[in-house]
């Protein structure tokens, strides 16, 4: 059992207080300082963060980011952008850092509910879970760039923690707490669609508890409050009607809303991995999950999970293990280069169980007064080594490639030029400077692959009323050639984010 045995060495009150302080304040502060030291200076291409320009600009202009729209994230990012510190990009990146710290702290809080006490060993285990998750390479890498994954981690860990409290009945919730939980998880699905997986598992946990208690009517009420949170997606049609510069899908009607929310643009990639490759990719994702916690963290996770099956929270053990396998399957079946981001919830669960495993170890050796202190020093040394070895791989503080590229393009572009970009890599940084910072308003910035979509052409006409844009390219001609033909006198320039020359003009 996780409960301490009757014969045990009692930590001095001062040590107990210091360990409680470590979990509540020191561990989150260490994580925050690590993030601030490695924070991206603005729009970035580091850590698979090419989407940062799109997300920052969509928030700054109250627009609509690429599918699935991310309305909750955009509203949170806009709130951070109003803080009078740094520039718009830095403020948005701070949202990721704060969210990463909060997600790591919530992982530590979950340890208390699992072990059932808040003594010195539980404090040590909770602080370890916070550090292990907060300093894991994946969460760290996403907490120092403007991306959705660390904010999504907050809602995922929150759903896991709420499910835990329901399943083990550690803290019965009032009616308004239950409604608030459902509302928050509904809003969480506006950060990233994969939050729905953990929200569904939370709902199943609630259903089990409600059926046992004979309060089946609560199932309907929870569903209604969760649906209320989903009303955040009304942001899409409201803002689309205003023709903001970033207006993916222009979702002004049901068809447009569904195109964005369902991720129709990326649908071929969803579960796009052939069946015969799923097994191999699942193993690769499991290996990447192991890399997030290391050998010590992995052993402690297994120990904590195995120990739980003999305790009062065995149901939650199966619940959390199922969640890990589900997220591994999603990551393995999504045919993109950054699909491994979807295992972050699995990392959180592994860190929580590692914290519980440490509690088990400390209580095994608590009869020897020096053993717990020695174990904690060894563990702190291991954390320091892990952080030092992880930092070079996730450090985005020196990545100015996107900044240099965008500023060079806008500096050298001739007046009133048509700037044609070819991918997210070159379009998104230019969007930030052109639309969010209003640099070079005389230019027309176009994304060549998006010109095939009617919604994109319609939005360009609203943004650039003087631009002549046909409904289709001329026969045997590209969109660029058609634009030059229809807009005589406007120079045509193409960007190359990875070439020796950032901008080439005809």
Secondary structure, DSSP 8 states (H G I E B T S, - for coil): --S--SS-----HHHHHHHHHIIIIIHHHHHHHHHHHT--SSS--GGG-TTHHHHHHHHHTT-B-STT--HHHHHHHHHHHTSSSS-HHHHHHHHHHHHHHHHHHHHHHHHHHHH---SHHHHHHHHHHHHHHHTSHHHHHHSSSS-SHHHHHHHHHHHHHHHHHHHHTSS---HHHHHHHHHHHHHHTTT-TTHHHHHHHHHHHHHHHHHHHT-THHHHHHHHHHHHHHGGGHHHHHHHTTT-S-BGGG--SHHHHHHHHTTGGGGGGTT-S-HHHHHHHHHHHHHHHHHHHHHHHHHHHHHHHHHHTTSTTHHHHHHHHHHHHHHHHHHHHS-STTGGGGGHHHHHHHHHHHHHHHHHHHHHSTTSHHHHHHHHHHHHHHHHHHHHHHHHHH--TT--HHHHHHHHHHHHS-TT-EEEE-SHHHHHHHHIIIIIS---TT-EEEEGGGGGSHHHHHHHHHH-TT----SS--TT--HHHHHHHHSTT--EEEE-TTSS-SEEE-
